[in-house]
Amino acid sequence: MNGYMTTSTIREISEARGVKMMTRVEVEKLRNQVKEVMWKYYSDNKLSFHESIRDSREEIIVELMKGNDIREVFEIFGGVGILKSA
């Protein structure tokens, strides 16, 4: 995805949040907020995640934008409790 969200992704996020179709400005504002929260959570817990979590960054952002719980999202994509390989 690389930071660009399609109309269908925006529609999916809007529906998950129970709101009308979000504008690109609203999406960008929400995306920036989510990225800040995501970075804080990742920084505080990075030793618990496998290195490959970085490959799922955009998917994590979208799931968080939908309003999903941050712990659950990171567990799905990063395997909380799985230690990084040495």
Secondary structure, DSSP 4 states (H G I P E B T S, - for coil): -TT---HHHHHHHHHHHT-SPPPHHHHHHHHHHHHHHHHHHHHHHGGGS-GGGGGGHHHHHHHHHTT--HHHHHHHHH-TTPPPP-
